[in-house]
Amino acid sequence: MDRKIVSKIVKASGVSSGEMILIHFWGEDADKEIANNFMTAVADTGATPVLLQQSRSVNRDIFLTAKESCYNEQYFDLFTKFDAVLDVFAYQPVILGFEIDPDKFELYRRYMAQLFSKLMNCKRFTQIRIPTTANAEESGLDPQDYILRMEKAYDVDYAAVYEACRQAKDRFEGVDKVLLHTGKDSELSFELADRVWHIDAGDGDLPCGEIYIAPVENKTRGTVYFEAFYLDGTKYEQVLLHIANGQIRGSSHPEITAFFEKQPLENKVVCELGFGMNPNVTELCGYTVLDEKMCGTFHIAVGANNMFGGTNAALEHIDFVGHGTILVPGEQ
């Protein structure tokens, strides 16, 4: 990822002059140029960059010898001073990647839990996946294909993406119900009540470009059709989902029906409705991080939504992306 794109990301995240910005970097020294580029871009805005590197190899050595007294409240209070966090990862965060004694690993686990409890209280927390071979592993894509798709998705006009998101959000302001038409004759209705639409145009989970809302959990009903449907690493084609009282009750594919029958109630709840707004994501590839941002797509999710205005707490949050038409009742 070149410096030009890094600079665009930093500006889109909302960094402004005079702020204190933590660059929370997950990677080894071999990838540290990435962190350095973010530091430089932050300084260029007039803000103050501070680097905290989470290297797996260094953390292994530290927590093999660390004592309970090493990380006390005085240490964690240092992280209450930041205006924003840029959480930049060259590989999957938090995972240590090494076997250490259980008591030492417990200290590491508590360290991470306490650290994130402070970081999440900052005014802004932006997650940035770096297009690397290591990050490609979770995508299911060929590494080179993953890197090209991600870099293209990052290299957008962020102001234009935000404006498109704002206009879409304005369309639904004050609307209590919307209808999603898919396939030939499938219709899914969502009750929105007092729920709030959110914009992700650079200050949330990158690559960005979507608006989304937590619909009323027990009010979604009808059917929804997907040309391609990815579940648990498997691609299904021409899938119809049946939804009643906000829960997935069945599917045109027995394997999908069986999957949801085994799930606890909270993992069957339709918890999100969203629309992609990133013009540089131009085709579905099965990697939700990209697919849900594609212009002209919708996505629904099942599982947790209590972090963005809903009431359903769950261990899972699974998105499904498709093509359709959204209507406010009364529109043609």
Disulfide bonds with the S-S distance in Angstrom:
none
